[in-house]
Amino acid sequence: MKIATHGPDWRSQAPSCKQGKRFKILVDSIARKNITLKKHTHLPAKVMKKAEILHQVKQVEAEIRTQREMAKAERERILREARRSCVERLATANKEADSSYQKILTQEKARTTNSTSVVVANGRELASQTQSRGMANLPQAARRMLERFEVAVNA
């Protein structure tokens, strides 16, 4: 099938297979870029036209390959940047969590210390009261013990 690259309906004449689609894309990109090649005078016109088209197709394929490699490199760069950003965010979140933990721990230690000191003070006060009651009852207790001892000796 002969494909005319000039005229209003040249795209409709291209093959409909996968290679034809690829060819259409390449020819479209060549047409958009207005690529012109030097004509070889030693080749016949038909062969020269095919050679030019083949050369243009190879140029476009090389450009596409380069663009694909650039896109792949850009993708890798973006992924590295995203990973680095995630690591930094994670480190920041860990630091914030640690500082929050330390703050809460300090507050709870202070509250526990206050509670402990209140309980100890209450215990000391109760012990002091018990001791003073015991000291007040000491003479009476000593007298009772003597009475019991005397009863036990006399018995």
C-alpha positions as CSV (number, residue, x, y, z in Angstrom):
1,M,0.0,0.0,0.0
2,K,1.4,3.3,-1.0
3,I,1.0,6.1,1.6
4,A,0.9,9.7,0.4
5,T,2.3,12.1,3.0
6,H,0.7,15.1,1.3
7,G,-2.9,16.0,0.9
8,P,-5.9,16.1,3.2
9,D,-6.5,12.4,3.7
10,W,-3.1,10.8,3.8
11,R,-3.6,9.7,7.4
12,S,-6.5,7.6,6.4
13,Q,-4.4,5.6,4.0
14,A,-2.0,4.4,6.6
15,P,-2.2,0.7,7.7
16,S,-4.6,-0.1,10.5
17,C,-2.4,-2.5,12.4
18,K,-0.2,-1.7,15.5
19,Q,2.7,-0.8,13.3
20,G,0.5,1.4,11.2
21,K,-0.6,3.3,14.4
22,R,3.0,3.7,15.4
23,F,3.8,4.9,11.8
24,K,1.0,7.4,12.0
25,I,2.2,8.8,15.3
26,L,5.8,9.1,13.9
27,V,4.6,10.7,10.7
28,D,2.4,13.1,12.6
29,S,5.3,14.2,14.9
30,I,7.5,14.6,11.8
31,A,4.8,16.7,10.1
32,R,4.4,18.8,13.3
33,K,8.1,19.5,13.5
34,N,8.4,20.2,9.8
35,I,11.5,18.1,9.6
36,T,13.3,18.2,6.2
37,L,16.2,16.1,5.1
38,K,18.8,16.7,2.5
39,K,17.9,14.9,-0.7
40,H,20.4,12.4,-2.0
41,T,21.0,13.0,-5.7
42,H,22.4,9.6,-6.3
43,L,19.2,7.7,-5.2
44,P,16.1,7.4,-7.3
45,A,13.1,9.6,-6.0
46,K,11.1,6.7,-4.7
47,V,14.0,5.1,-2.8
48,M,15.1,8.6,-1.6
49,K,11.6,9.2,-0.2
50,K,11.6,5.9,1.6
51,A,15.1,6.6,2.9
52,E,14.0,10.1,4.1
53,I,10.9,8.7,5.8
54,L,13.0,5.9,7.4
55,H,15.6,8.4,8.6
56,Q,12.9,10.7,10.0
57,V,11.2,7.7,11.7
58,K,14.6,6.8,13.3
59,Q,15.1,10.4,14.4
60,V,11.7,10.5,16.0
61,E,12.2,7.1,17.7
62,A,15.6,8.3,19.0
63,E,13.9,11.5,20.4
64,I,11.1,9.4,21.9
65,R,13.7,7.1,23.5
66,T,15.6,10.1,24.9
67,Q,12.3,11.6,26.2
68,R,11.4,8.2,27.8
69,E,14.8,8.0,29.5
70,M,14.4,11.6,30.7
71,A,10.9,10.8,32.0
72,K,12.3,7.7,33.7
73,A,15.1,9.7,35.3
74,E,12.6,12.4,36.4
75,R,10.3,9.7,37.9
76,E,13.2,8.2,39.8
77,R,14.2,11.7,41.1
78,I,10.6,12.4,42.2
79,L,10.5,9.1,44.0
80,R,13.8,9.7,45.7
81,E,12.6,13.2,46.7
82,A,9.3,11.7,48.0
83,R,11.1,9.1,50.0
84,R,13.4,11.6,51.5
85,S,10.5,13.8,52.4
86,C,8.7,10.9,54.0
87,V,11.8,10.1,56.1
88,E,12.1,13.7,57.1
89,R,8.4,13.9,58.1
90,L,8.7,10.6,60.0
91,A,11.8,11.9,61.9
92,T,10.0,15.1,62.7
93,A,6.9,13.2,63.9
94,N,9.2,11.0,66.0
95,K,10.9,14.0,67.6
96,E,7.5,15.6,68.3
97,A,6.2,12.3,69.8
98,D,9.4,12.0,72.0
99,S,9.1,15.6,73.2
100,S,5.4,15.1,74.0
101,Y,6.1,11.9,75.8
102,Q,8.8,13.6,77.9
103,K,6.5,16.5,78.7
104,I,3.7,14.1,79.8
105,L,6.2,12.0,81.7
106,T,7.5,15.0,83.6
107,Q,4.0,16.2,84.4
108,E,3.0,12.8,85.7
109,K,6.2,12.5,87.8
110,A,5.5,15.9,89.4
111,R,1.8,14.9,90.1
112,T,3.0,11.5,91.5
113,T,5.6,13.2,93.7
114,N,2.9,15.6,95.0
115,S,0.5,12.8,95.7
116,T,3.3,10.8,97.4
117,S,4.3,13.7,99.5
118,V,0.7,14.2,100.6
119,V,0.3,10.6,101.5
120,V,3.6,10.6,103.4
121,A,2.6,13.7,105.3
122,N,-0.8,12.3,106.2
123,G,1.0,9.0,107.4
124,R,3.4,11.0,109.5
125,E,0.6,13.0,111.0
126,L,-1.3,9.9,111.8
127,A,1.8,8.2,113.3
128,S,2.4,11.3,115.4
129,Q,-1.2,11.3,116.6
130,T,-1.0,7.6,117.4
131,Q,2.3,8.1,119.3
132,S,0.9,11.0,121.3
133,R,-2.2,8.9,122.3
134,G,0.1,6.1,123.2
135,M,2.3,8.3,125.3
136,A,-0.8,9.6,127.0
137,N,-1.8,6.1,127.8
138,L,1.7,4.9,128.8
139,P,1.4,5.7,132.6
140,Q,-2.0,4.0,132.7
141,A,-0.7,1.0,130.8
142,A,2.3,0.8,133.1
143,R,0.1,0.9,136.2
144,R,-2.1,-1.9,134.8
145,M,0.9,-4.1,134.0
146,L,2.1,-3.6,137.6
147,E,-1.3,-4.5,139.0
148,R,-1.4,-7.7,136.8
149,F,2.2,-8.6,137.9
150,E,1.3,-8.1,141.5
151,V,-1.8,-10.3,141.1
152,A,0.3,-12.9,139.4
153,V,3.0,-12.8,142.1
154,N,0.4,-12.9,144.9
155,A,-1.5,-15.7,143.4
